[in-house]
């Protein structure tokens, strides 16, 4: 299943528990309202999921989107196994470090040049 908003390209497959999330610009509450139901359907099908979170020209979250992200992480704390974060800035790397206490998932940061490595790690 694919969902695209102005800031998000979201893709899942019924054959795998990997969710592909490519973000750019600034995430909004409306973005979450569109892709979270699909993410939750993937959790219903697979039980646990893995997320490849790829950032390209990413500028963070609106305050409302940040709250939606917090609620999502809290609600599905144990159902997200791994998060591979792919980015190209120091603050994106820092974000990967900061999110670790808020999830039971293994979180690993990869530079954009390491995208293939991130793909290998997320499915391993």
mmCIF file of the C-alpha atoms, coordinates in Angstrom:
data_MODEL
# 
_entry.id   MODEL 
# 
loop_
_atom_site.group_PDB 
_atom_site.id 
_atom_site.type_symbol 
_atom_site.label_atom_id 
_atom_site.label_alt_id 
_atom_site.label_comp_id 
_atom_site.label_asym_id 
_atom_site.label_entity_id 
_atom_site.label_seq_id 
_atom_site.pdbx_PDB_ins_code 
_atom_site.Cartn_x 
_atom_site.Cartn_y 
_atom_site.Cartn_z 
_atom_site.occupancy 
_atom_site.B_iso_or_equiv 
_atom_site.pdbx_formal_charge 
_atom_site.auth_seq_id 
_atom_site.auth_comp_id 
_atom_site.auth_asym_id 
_atom_site.auth_atom_id 
_atom_site.pdbx_PDB_model_num 
ATOM 1   C CA . UNK A 1 1   ? 0.000  0.000  0.000  1.00 0.00 ? 1   UNK A CA 1 
ATOM 2   C CA . UNK A 1 2   ? 1.241  3.506  -0.815 1.00 0.00 ? 2   UNK A CA 1 
ATOM 3   C CA . UNK A 1 3   ? 0.275  6.857  0.671  1.00 0.00 ? 3   UNK A CA 1 
ATOM 4   C CA . UNK A 1 4   ? 1.762  10.155 -0.489 1.00 0.00 ? 4   UNK A CA 1 
ATOM 5   C CA . UNK A 1 5   ? 1.259  13.553 1.150  1.00 0.00 ? 5   UNK A CA 1 
ATOM 6   C CA . UNK A 1 6   ? 3.067  16.824 0.542  1.00 0.00 ? 6   UNK A CA 1 
ATOM 7   C CA . UNK A 1 7   ? 5.821  15.717 2.953  1.00 0.00 ? 7   UNK A CA 1 
ATOM 8   C CA . UNK A 1 8   ? 5.622  11.920 3.070  1.00 0.00 ? 8   UNK A CA 1 
ATOM 9   C CA . UNK A 1 9   ? 5.980  8.958  0.746  1.00 0.00 ? 9   UNK A CA 1 
ATOM 10  C CA . UNK A 1 10  ? 4.762  5.914  2.680  1.00 0.00 ? 10  UNK A CA 1 
ATOM 11  C CA . UNK A 1 11  ? 4.856  2.360  1.371  1.00 0.00 ? 11  UNK A CA 1 
ATOM 12  C CA . UNK A 1 12  ? 4.083  -1.069 2.796  1.00 0.00 ? 12  UNK A CA 1 
ATOM 13  C CA . UNK A 1 13  ? 3.772  -4.539 1.331  1.00 0.00 ? 13  UNK A CA 1 
ATOM 14  C CA . UNK A 1 14  ? 1.641  -7.400 2.599  1.00 0.00 ? 14  UNK A CA 1 
ATOM 15  C CA . UNK A 1 15  ? 4.616  -9.712 1.969  1.00 0.00 ? 15  UNK A CA 1 
ATOM 16  C CA . UNK A 1 16  ? 6.948  -8.034 4.462  1.00 0.00 ? 16  UNK A CA 1 
ATOM 17  C CA . UNK A 1 17  ? 6.822  -6.228 7.800  1.00 0.00 ? 17  UNK A CA 1 
ATOM 18  C CA . UNK A 1 18  ? 9.031  -3.364 6.555  1.00 0.00 ? 18  UNK A CA 1 
ATOM 19  C CA . UNK A 1 19  ? 7.474  0.086  6.277  1.00 0.00 ? 19  UNK A CA 1 
ATOM 20  C CA . UNK A 1 20  ? 9.211  2.583  3.989  1.00 0.00 ? 20  UNK A CA 1 
ATOM 21  C CA . UNK A 1 21  ? 8.767  6.196  5.046  1.00 0.00 ? 21  UNK A CA 1 
ATOM 22  C CA . UNK A 1 22  ? 10.487 8.942  3.057  1.00 0.00 ? 22  UNK A CA 1 
ATOM 23  C CA . UNK A 1 23  ? 9.995  12.445 4.436  1.00 0.00 ? 23  UNK A CA 1 
ATOM 24  C CA . UNK A 1 24  ? 10.881 15.919 3.248  1.00 0.00 ? 24  UNK A CA 1 
ATOM 25  C CA . UNK A 1 25  ? 9.928  19.404 4.307  1.00 0.00 ? 25  UNK A CA 1 
ATOM 26  C CA . UNK A 1 26  ? 8.055  19.668 7.609  1.00 0.00 ? 26  UNK A CA 1 
ATOM 27  C CA . UNK A 1 27  ? 5.712  16.933 8.820  1.00 0.00 ? 27  UNK A CA 1 
ATOM 28  C CA . UNK A 1 28  ? 2.202  18.027 9.813  1.00 0.00 ? 28  UNK A CA 1 
ATOM 29  C CA . UNK A 1 29  ? -0.622 16.488 11.813 1.00 0.00 ? 29  UNK A CA 1 
ATOM 30  C CA . UNK A 1 30  ? -2.438 15.952 8.507  1.00 0.00 ? 30  UNK A CA 1 
ATOM 31  C CA . UNK A 1 31  ? 0.467  13.825 7.253  1.00 0.00 ? 31  UNK A CA 1 
ATOM 32  C CA . UNK A 1 32  ? 0.084  11.566 10.306 1.00 0.00 ? 32  UNK A CA 1 
ATOM 33  C CA . UNK A 1 33  ? -3.683 11.346 9.804  1.00 0.00 ? 33  UNK A CA 1 
ATOM 34  C CA . UNK A 1 34  ? -3.053 9.932  6.332  1.00 0.00 ? 34  UNK A CA 1 
ATOM 35  C CA . UNK A 1 35  ? -0.255 7.420  6.929  1.00 0.00 ? 35  UNK A CA 1 
ATOM 36  C CA . UNK A 1 36  ? -0.821 6.224  10.519 1.00 0.00 ? 36  UNK A CA 1 
ATOM 37  C CA . UNK A 1 37  ? -3.924 4.139  9.624  1.00 0.00 ? 37  UNK A CA 1 
ATOM 38  C CA . UNK A 1 38  ? -1.853 2.300  6.984  1.00 0.00 ? 38  UNK A CA 1 
ATOM 39  C CA . UNK A 1 39  ? 0.995  1.779  9.449  1.00 0.00 ? 39  UNK A CA 1 
ATOM 40  C CA . UNK A 1 40  ? -1.469 0.371  11.979 1.00 0.00 ? 40  UNK A CA 1 
ATOM 41  C CA . UNK A 1 41  ? -2.899 -1.997 9.340  1.00 0.00 ? 41  UNK A CA 1 
ATOM 42  C CA . UNK A 1 42  ? 0.630  -3.267 8.762  1.00 0.00 ? 42  UNK A CA 1 
ATOM 43  C CA . UNK A 1 43  ? 0.991  -3.876 12.517 1.00 0.00 ? 43  UNK A CA 1 
ATOM 44  C CA . UNK A 1 44  ? -2.333 -5.769 12.523 1.00 0.00 ? 44  UNK A CA 1 
ATOM 45  C CA . UNK A 1 45  ? -1.121 -8.020 9.698  1.00 0.00 ? 45  UNK A CA 1 
ATOM 46  C CA . UNK A 1 46  ? 2.448  -8.642 10.912 1.00 0.00 ? 46  UNK A CA 1 
ATOM 47  C CA . UNK A 1 47  ? 2.319  -8.044 14.662 1.00 0.00 ? 47  UNK A CA 1 
ATOM 48  C CA . UNK A 1 48  ? 5.665  -6.262 14.640 1.00 0.00 ? 48  UNK A CA 1 
ATOM 49  C CA . UNK A 1 49  ? 7.082  -3.922 12.032 1.00 0.00 ? 49  UNK A CA 1 
ATOM 50  C CA . UNK A 1 50  ? 10.376 -2.388 10.979 1.00 0.00 ? 50  UNK A CA 1 
ATOM 51  C CA . UNK A 1 51  ? 10.645 1.141  9.640  1.00 0.00 ? 51  UNK A CA 1 
ATOM 52  C CA . UNK A 1 52  ? 13.063 2.604  7.112  1.00 0.00 ? 52  UNK A CA 1 
ATOM 53  C CA . UNK A 1 53  ? 12.791 6.344  7.837  1.00 0.00 ? 53  UNK A CA 1 
ATOM 54  C CA . UNK A 1 54  ? 14.531 8.249  5.055  1.00 0.00 ? 54  UNK A CA 1 
ATOM 55  C CA . UNK A 1 55  ? 14.973 12.021 5.410  1.00 0.00 ? 55  UNK A CA 1 
ATOM 56  C CA . UNK A 1 56  ? 15.602 14.255 2.402  1.00 0.00 ? 56  UNK A CA 1 
ATOM 57  C CA . UNK A 1 57  ? 15.573 18.042 2.859  1.00 0.00 ? 57  UNK A CA 1 
ATOM 58  C CA . UNK A 1 58  ? 13.744 17.325 6.135  1.00 0.00 ? 58  UNK A CA 1 
ATOM 59  C CA . UNK A 1 59  ? 12.846 20.245 8.404  1.00 0.00 ? 59  UNK A CA 1 
ATOM 60  C CA . UNK A 1 60  ? 11.238 18.432 11.328 1.00 0.00 ? 60  UNK A CA 1 
ATOM 61  C CA . UNK A 1 61  ? 7.709  18.486 12.684 1.00 0.00 ? 61  UNK A CA 1 
ATOM 62  C CA . UNK A 1 62  ? 5.053  21.041 13.429 1.00 0.00 ? 62  UNK A CA 1 
ATOM 63  C CA . UNK A 1 63  ? 4.115  21.056 17.119 1.00 0.00 ? 63  UNK A CA 1 
ATOM 64  C CA . UNK A 1 64  ? 0.902  19.124 16.395 1.00 0.00 ? 64  UNK A CA 1 
ATOM 65  C CA . UNK A 1 65  ? 2.809  16.569 14.291 1.00 0.00 ? 65  UNK A CA 1 
ATOM 66  C CA . UNK A 1 66  ? 5.342  16.141 17.082 1.00 0.00 ? 66  UNK A CA 1 
ATOM 67  C CA . UNK A 1 67  ? 2.488  15.273 19.427 1.00 0.00 ? 67  UNK A CA 1 
ATOM 68  C CA . UNK A 1 68  ? 1.114  12.763 16.881 1.00 0.00 ? 68  UNK A CA 1 
ATOM 69  C CA . UNK A 1 69  ? 4.574  11.197 16.612 1.00 0.00 ? 69  UNK A CA 1 
ATOM 70  C CA . UNK A 1 70  ? 4.825  10.893 20.398 1.00 0.00 ? 70  UNK A CA 1 
ATOM 71  C CA . UNK A 1 71  ? 1.362  9.254  20.595 1.00 0.00 ? 71  UNK A CA 1 
ATOM 72  C CA . UNK A 1 72  ? 2.268  6.835  17.796 1.00 0.00 ? 72  UNK A CA 1 
ATOM 73  C CA . UNK A 1 73  ? 5.498  5.814  19.528 1.00 0.00 ? 73  UNK A CA 1 
ATOM 74  C CA . UNK A 1 74  ? 3.759  5.379  22.882 1.00 0.00 ? 74  UNK A CA 1 
ATOM 75  C CA . UNK A 1 75  ? 0.852  3.363  21.451 1.00 0.00 ? 75  UNK A CA 1 
ATOM 76  C CA . UNK A 1 76  ? 3.104  1.025  19.446 1.00 0.00 ? 76  UNK A CA 1 
ATOM 77  C CA . UNK A 1 77  ? 6.119  1.004  21.781 1.00 0.00 ? 77  UNK A CA 1 
ATOM 78  C CA . UNK A 1 78  ? 6.590  -2.784 21.623 1.00 0.00 ? 78  UNK A CA 1 
ATOM 79  C CA . UNK A 1 79  ? 5.371  -3.367 18.070 1.00 0.00 ? 79  UNK A CA 1 
ATOM 80  C CA . UNK A 1 80  ? 8.189  -1.573 16.283 1.00 0.00 ? 80  UNK A CA 1 
ATOM 81  C CA . UNK A 1 81  ? 11.289 -3.817 16.159 1.00 0.00 ? 81  UNK A CA 1 
ATOM 82  C CA . UNK A 1 82  ? 13.790 -1.717 14.229 1.00 0.00 ? 82  UNK A CA 1 
ATOM 83  C CA . UNK A 1 83  ? 14.092 1.796  12.877 1.00 0.00 ? 83  UNK A CA 1 
ATOM 84  C CA . UNK A 1 84  ? 16.741 2.589  10.279 1.00 0.00 ? 84  UNK A CA 1 
ATOM 85  C CA . UNK A 1 85  ? 17.092 6.362  9.978  1.00 0.00 ? 85  UNK A CA 1 
ATOM 86  C CA . UNK A 1 86  ? 18.735 7.589  6.778  1.00 0.00 ? 86  UNK A CA 1 
ATOM 87  C CA . UNK A 1 87  ? 19.763 11.242 6.589  1.00 0.00 ? 87  UNK A CA 1 
ATOM 88  C CA . UNK A 1 88  ? 22.519 13.671 5.803  1.00 0.00 ? 88  UNK A CA 1 
ATOM 89  C CA . UNK A 1 89  ? 22.741 16.215 8.610  1.00 0.00 ? 89  UNK A CA 1 
ATOM 90  C CA . UNK A 1 90  ? 24.152 16.255 12.117 1.00 0.00 ? 90  UNK A CA 1 
ATOM 91  C CA . UNK A 1 91  ? 20.770 17.080 13.685 1.00 0.00 ? 91  UNK A CA 1 
ATOM 92  C CA . UNK A 1 92  ? 19.176 14.069 11.949 1.00 0.00 ? 92  UNK A CA 1 
ATOM 93  C CA . UNK A 1 93  ? 21.886 11.857 13.433 1.00 0.00 ? 93  UNK A CA 1 
ATOM 94  C CA . UNK A 1 94  ? 21.235 13.454 16.823 1.00 0.00 ? 94  UNK A CA 1 
ATOM 95  C CA . UNK A 1 95  ? 17.527 12.793 16.438 1.00 0.00 ? 95  UNK A CA 1 
ATOM 96  C CA . UNK A 1 96  ? 18.270 9.066  16.073 1.00 0.00 ? 96  UNK A CA 1 
ATOM 97  C CA . UNK A 1 97  ? 20.154 9.132  19.371 1.00 0.00 ? 97  UNK A CA 1 
ATOM 98  C CA . UNK A 1 98  ? 17.427 11.115 21.154 1.00 0.00 ? 98  UNK A CA 1 
ATOM 99  C CA . UNK A 1 99  ? 14.566 8.838  20.100 1.00 0.00 ? 99  UNK A CA 1 
ATOM 100 C CA . UNK A 1 100 ? 16.134 5.653  21.508 1.00 0.00 ? 100 UNK A CA 1 
ATOM 101 C CA . UNK A 1 101 ? 14.719 6.042  25.052 1.00 0.00 ? 101 UNK A CA 1 
ATOM 102 C CA . UNK A 1 102 ? 11.209 6.440  23.638 1.00 0.00 ? 102 UNK A CA 1 
ATOM 103 C CA . UNK A 1 103 ? 11.038 3.118  21.803 1.00 0.00 ? 103 UNK A CA 1 
ATOM 104 C CA . UNK A 1 104 ? 11.804 -0.527 22.422 1.00 0.00 ? 104 UNK A CA 1 
ATOM 105 C CA . UNK A 1 105 ? 13.044 -0.706 18.814 1.00 0.00 ? 105 UNK A CA 1 
ATOM 106 C CA . UNK A 1 106 ? 16.662 -0.991 17.814 1.00 0.00 ? 106 UNK A CA 1 
ATOM 107 C CA . UNK A 1 107 ? 17.467 2.372  16.228 1.00 0.00 ? 107 UNK A CA 1 
ATOM 108 C CA . UNK A 1 108 ? 20.390 2.912  13.894 1.00 0.00 ? 108 UNK A CA 1 
ATOM 109 C CA . UNK A 1 109 ? 21.401 5.966  11.864 1.00 0.00 ? 109 UNK A CA 1 
ATOM 110 C CA . UNK A 1 110 ? 22.819 5.749  8.343  1.00 0.00 ? 110 UNK A CA 1 
ATOM 111 C CA . UNK A 1 111 ? 24.160 8.506  6.122  1.00 0.00 ? 111 UNK A CA 1 
ATOM 112 C CA . UNK A 1 112 ? 22.470 8.805  2.687  1.00 0.00 ? 112 UNK A CA 1 
ATOM 113 C CA . UNK A 1 113 ? 25.548 7.178  1.159  1.00 0.00 ? 113 UNK A CA 1 
ATOM 114 C CA . UNK A 1 114 ? 24.793 4.106  3.315  1.00 0.00 ? 114 UNK A CA 1 
ATOM 115 C CA . UNK A 1 115 ? 21.190 3.623  2.128  1.00 0.00 ? 115 UNK A CA 1 
ATOM 116 C CA . UNK A 1 116 ? 21.860 0.097  0.814  1.00 0.00 ? 116 UNK A CA 1 
ATOM 117 C CA . UNK A 1 117 ? 23.411 -0.840 4.167  1.00 0.00 ? 117 UNK A CA 1 
ATOM 118 C CA . UNK A 1 118 ? 20.301 0.539  5.916  1.00 0.00 ? 118 UNK A CA 1 
ATOM 119 C CA . UNK A 1 119 ? 18.088 -1.616 3.686  1.00 0.00 ? 119 UNK A CA 1 
ATOM 120 C CA . UNK A 1 120 ? 20.144 -4.697 4.489  1.00 0.00 ? 120 UNK A CA 1 
ATOM 121 C CA . UNK A 1 121 ? 20.043 -3.947 8.231  1.00 0.00 ? 121 UNK A CA 1 
ATOM 122 C CA . UNK A 1 122 ? 16.284 -3.304 8.340  1.00 0.00 ? 122 UNK A CA 1 
ATOM 123 C CA . UNK A 1 123 ? 15.434 -6.659 6.749  1.00 0.00 ? 123 UNK A CA 1 
ATOM 124 C CA . UNK A 1 124 ? 18.106 -8.743 8.553  1.00 0.00 ? 124 UNK A CA 1 
# 
